[in-house]
Amino acid sequence: MKIALIGYGKMGVAIEEMAIQKGHSIAFKIDKSNCTQIKELNKDNTDIAIEFSDPSSAVQNIIYCLQSGIPVVSGTTGWLHDWSKVEEACMENHGSFFYASNYSIGVNIFFKLNERLAKLMEDQDYTVSMEEIHHTEKKDSPSGTAITLAEPILKLRNLEGWVNEKTDNPNTLGIVSKREPDVPGTHTIMYQSEIDEIQITHTAHGRKGFAKGALYVAKWIVQTKASGMLSMQDFLKL
């Protein structure tokens, strides 16, 4: 595959290293220092764009690629309030757009485990809370992964929403975010009662799992020519 990396931070570097090991080529490496180079992307020089940039630029990056006929795999979080703009661009251009808040295969299995546990605890007398820990360079809080984990809990418990802090309000889900050096990502969901406590945790040991998942997805899209608004549900068929 000829890959355009849009966003060349730690994830971009990890994806580049693994892509080259697997025999793919990096056609472009685009970040804030050369952002205008995105206008050079086209269907002849790029098979797919893997976008891990910044919430402030993600939407325009994605839409440009879709308008240029280039499939996009995106893992940037913090921009989903503009989801409808991306969806419109994807549909208008008959494009391929794949989004996941986390590309780790293990995390996506963890998502399903979280949904199952939330269903089992739906009518039980437990309070629920969440904690996520990431590296100090992470810009959004809570993480996109934490927000994805929160969705089935909010729905099944009829909660009003989440707050990014510890809370005693029984109608909201408290998500505590911690930022510590060199932490790729740890997410814990806790159910507590006077009698006992249940916790499930996913701990990433590095960025390889995220990079590997993003490359698997990119190869799948290129090979199958999958189109439309796509997610891990389509890829893993969990």
VENTATA-V569110 format. One record per residue. N is the residue number from 1. OMEGA is omega in degrees with one decimal (* if undefined). D_CENTER is the distance of its C-alpha to the mean C-alpha in Angstrom with 2 decimals. Layout:
N/OMEGA/D_CENTER
N/OMEGA/D_CENTER
This chain:
1/170.7/21.75
2/-171.1/22.10
3/168.2/18.72
4/175.0/18.11
5/178.1/15.76
6/-168.0/14.87
7/-175.7/14.19
8/173.1/16.11
9/-176.8/15.15
10/178.7/14.69
11/179.1/11.73
12/178.9/13.85
13/179.8/16.83
14/179.2/15.43
15/178.7/14.43
16/-177.7/17.88
17/-177.9/19.74
18/-179.8/18.48
19/-179.8/18.88
20/177.7/22.43
21/-177.1/23.25
22/174.5/22.46
23/176.7/24.68
24/178.2/22.39
25/177.2/23.25
26/-176.8/21.46
27/-178.7/23.05
28/170.6/21.60
29/-172.1/19.97
30/174.6/19.33
31/-175.7/18.76
32/-176.3/20.64
33/-179.0/23.87
34/-171.8/24.11
35/-179.7/21.88
36/-179.1/24.75
37/179.2/24.49
38/-178.8/21.77
39/177.6/24.85
40/-178.3/26.09
41/172.3/23.41
42/-175.3/24.90
43/-179.4/24.97
44/-175.9/27.67
45/-177.5/25.97
46/175.8/22.30
47/-177.1/21.05
48/175.8/17.35
49/173.9/15.17
50/-166.9/12.04
51/171.9/10.65
52/-173.6/9.24
53/-173.6/11.78
54/-179.2/12.46
55/-176.9/12.06
56/-177.3/15.76
57/-173.7/15.77
58/-174.2/12.59
59/-179.2/14.34
60/176.8/17.56
61/-177.4/16.13
62/-177.6/14.43
63/178.4/17.61
64/-179.9/19.89
65/179.7/18.50
66/178.1/18.75
67/179.5/22.23
68/178.0/23.14
69/-177.8/22.35
70/176.1/19.56
71/-177.7/16.59
72/169.6/13.17
73/-174.4/9.98
74/174.4/7.38
75/177.7/4.33
76/178.3/6.31
77/176.3/6.20
78/-177.9/9.72
79/-168.2/11.09
80/173.5/10.78
81/177.3/14.51
82/-178.2/15.20
83/-176.0/13.49
84/178.8/17.07
85/179.2/17.94
86/179.4/15.38
87/179.3/16.41
88/179.6/20.00
89/179.5/19.73
90/-178.4/18.23
91/-178.1/21.04
92/-175.9/23.74
93/-179.3/23.15
94/-173.2/22.55
95/177.0/19.41
96/178.2/16.40
97/-179.1/12.92
98/178.3/9.95
99/169.6/6.56
100/175.8/3.70
101/179.4/1.42
102/-175.9/3.41
103/177.1/6.11
104/178.1/8.95
105/178.7/11.52
106/179.1/12.91
107/-179.0/10.06
108/170.0/9.99
109/177.1/13.74
110/175.7/13.47
111/-178.9/11.86
112/176.2/15.01
113/178.0/17.22
114/178.0/16.17
115/-179.5/17.06
116/179.2/20.30
117/178.8/21.25
118/178.1/20.68
119/179.5/23.00
120/-175.7/25.55
121/-172.7/25.63
122/-175.3/25.84
123/-179.7/29.58
124/-175.8/30.07
125/178.3/31.37
126/169.3/28.51
127/-177.3/26.59
128/177.1/22.84
129/-176.4/20.75
130/174.7/17.62
131/174.4/17.11
132/-179.2/14.27
133/177.4/15.29
134/178.2/13.77
135/-173.6/15.64
136/-179.7/17.80
137/-177.0/16.27
138/-171.7/13.00
139/-175.8/13.61
140/-178.7/11.93
141/-3.1/13.24
142/-179.1/12.37
143/175.1/8.88
144/177.6/6.03
145/178.6/6.29
146/179.4/9.93
147/176.7/9.98
148/178.3/8.68
149/-177.3/11.35
150/-170.7/13.77
151/-179.3/13.99
152/178.4/16.36
153/179.3/18.27
154/-177.2/19.03
155/-174.5/20.12
156/-178.8/22.30
157/-179.4/23.89
158/179.9/24.45
159/-177.2/23.22
160/-177.9/23.30
161/177.9/19.86
162/172.1/18.31
163/-175.9/19.64
164/179.7/18.27
165/174.1/21.32
166/-177.2/23.56
167/174.1/25.54
168/179.7/28.59
169/-176.9/28.05
170/-178.1/27.89
171/178.8/26.33
172/176.8/23.09
173/177.5/20.37
174/175.8/20.41
175/178.8/17.30
176/179.2/18.65
177/176.6/16.60
178/178.4/18.22
179/-176.1/17.91
180/-178.1/19.81
181/169.2/20.49
182/175.5/18.73
183/-179.2/16.41
184/178.7/13.17
185/175.4/11.96
186/-179.9/13.99
187/-179.4/13.54
188/172.9/16.77
189/-174.6/17.96
190/171.4/21.72
191/-173.6/24.40
192/172.6/27.73
193/176.9/31.30
194/-173.9/34.76
195/-176.3/35.18
196/-177.9/32.07
197/176.4/28.38
198/177.3/25.54
199/166.3/22.38
200/-174.3/19.45
201/168.0/17.37
202/179.4/14.75
203/175.5/15.39
204/179.7/13.84
205/179.8/16.85
206/-177.9/15.35
207/-177.0/12.77
208/-179.8/14.42
209/178.5/12.40
210/-179.4/9.11
211/-179.5/11.48
212/179.5/13.35
213/-179.8/10.71
214/178.9/9.76
215/176.2/13.57
216/-179.2/14.38
217/-179.5/12.43
218/179.7/14.10
219/178.7/17.41
220/-179.8/17.19
221/-179.2/16.81
222/-176.9/19.62
223/-175.2/21.84
224/-175.0/21.57
225/176.9/21.23
226/-176.4/18.87
227/-179.6/18.67
228/179.1/17.43
229/-170.9/14.19
230/-179.4/12.40
231/177.5/9.78
232/176.9/9.70
233/178.9/12.75
234/-175.2/14.54
235/-175.6/13.87
236/-177.3/14.64
237/178.8/16.96
238/*/16.60
